[in-house]
Amino acid sequence: MNTASIQFGDFVKNKRLKKKITLKDLAKKLDLSIAYLSDIENNRRYPIKSKINLLIEILELSPKEQDLLSDLAGKARNEVPPDLLEYIMDWEVSPYVRASLRKAKQNAMSVKEWKRIIEEIDKIRYQKFEREES
């Protein structure tokens, strides 16, 4: 599946079919009408943010797939992905998130540079985990 061009509905439909879940069954589990879910899967309606976590659970998505689903939901709605919104809006964190993004934009950071920053964040997390374990 090419994740660069996939849309939220395509992703959900693909995962539902792989799990052999009918449209009717998924609609029932999500407490949606079949027509409404069909419209979501066919990219005619926006993802419902309040149903994302339930959808993740029903489709048994891996952490990477969960991130992709949230990213696709945000992209479809032209919003911040739902799993990041609370963190980004935290009053202590948000000034730094905004400053980081603005500086990156002003300096036209490349994908390579962003990858390096992500690696550094992973190292910090790993070091913190090691300290907690000892």
N, C-alpha and C positions, 0 to 999 in steps of 0.2 A: 504494500500500500504506500503510495507516494504521499507523504505527509505534507509536502509543500503546497499541494493544490487541493487537498481534501477539505471538505466542509464538515461542520458539526453533524449534520443529518446523515451524510454519507458514512461517517465514522460509526455512529450509533447503529445504523442499519447493518453495516458490515459485521459489527460485533454481535448484534442480535442474531443474525443469520448463522454466524459461526457457532453460537451457543444453542442453536436450534430452538430459539424462543419465538413464538408467533407474535405478530403485531398485536393481536388481541390480548395475549397473555401479558406482554410488556405494558400495554396500555392499562390493563387492570392493575398490575403491580405498582404503576406510577400514578394511579388514580386519574387517568386522562381518558378522553374519548379516543376511540380508534382513529377517527378522522383527524383529530388534533395531532396525535402522534405521527400519523402518516404525513401530515403537512410538515412536521419537524424533520422527519427522516428525508423528506424530499426538498428540504431547504426552503420551504415556503413560509415557515414561521420561525421566530427566534427560539433558542433554547430557553428553558425555564430554569432560572438559577436555583430555585428552591428544590428542584428535582435532581440536581447534579449528583449529590452524594448518594442518593438512593439509586440512581442509574449506575454509578460506579460499583455499588454493592451488588446489584442484580447482575450486571455484566461481568463481575469479578475481574475488574481491570487491574493490571499491574501498576506499580507506582509511576512508571514511565507513561503508560496509557492514561492514567489519571491526570497527569500533567498536560498531556496532549488534549484530552477532552476539555479540561478547563481552559486551555489556550484557545481551542476552537470555539468554545462558548463565548469567550471574551471577544474574539475576532468577529464572530457573527453579530454580536450586539454592539460592536465598536466601543467596547468597554475594557477595563482592566479585568483579567481573568478572575472569576469569582473566588478562587482559592487564595489569591494574593491581596484582595481588596482590604481585608481586615488588617493585615500586616502593614500594608502601605499606608493606611490611614491612622495607624497607631501614633498618638501625639508625640511620643519620644522618638520613634523611628522615622516617621515621615519626612522631617526636614532633611535628614541624611539621604534618604532614598531619592527625594526630589533633587537635592544638590548633586548627587552622583550622576543621575540621568542627565541633568543639564550640563554638567562638565563633560560628560561623554559626548553629548550632542555638539557642544561648542568645539570640542577637539576632534570631531568626526572619527570617533573610535572605530577601529576595524573589528571584524569578527574575530580575528586572531587575538587582538587585545582583550576582547570580552572573554574569550576562552581562557586566557591566562588569568584573568581576574577570578573566574569561576574556579579554576584550579587552586588559586590561593585561598579562596573561601573554603574549599574542601579540605585543604591542609589545616586551616584553623580549626575546623570542626573535628578533624581527626586528632589533632593535638589535644584539644579539649577532652575528647573521649578517652584518650590515653591517660590524661591526668586523673580523670574520674575513676578509671579502672585501677590505678595504683594506690 
